[in-house]
């Protein structure tokens, strides 16, 4: 199983429209990517704090897509890359950090 993590770092002056992201962007992304048979799911997390109470979370939002393989993700994403990446400016001015990981343990 592969996890594609899209992380939005918590910058002091960053703008992030959570309503647009959850109500518009994510339904669009889910609708497009879930058409691939390797799609297994998605989660979106809002950062609340850092490790120490009262500190800022390192990321404002983390989105994690699950796919059977990197190839499945690439096949699902590439036909829609311009549309999905073009929508980013509608909800944030943060450049997302993207990581593809292999899930070795999940319970």
Secondary structure, 3 states (H helix, E strand, C coil): CEEEEEEEECCCCCCECHHHHHHHHHHHHHHHHCCCCCEEEEEEEECCCCCCCCCCCCEEEEEEEEECCHHHHHHHHHCCHHHHHHCHHHCECCCCEEEEEECCCCC
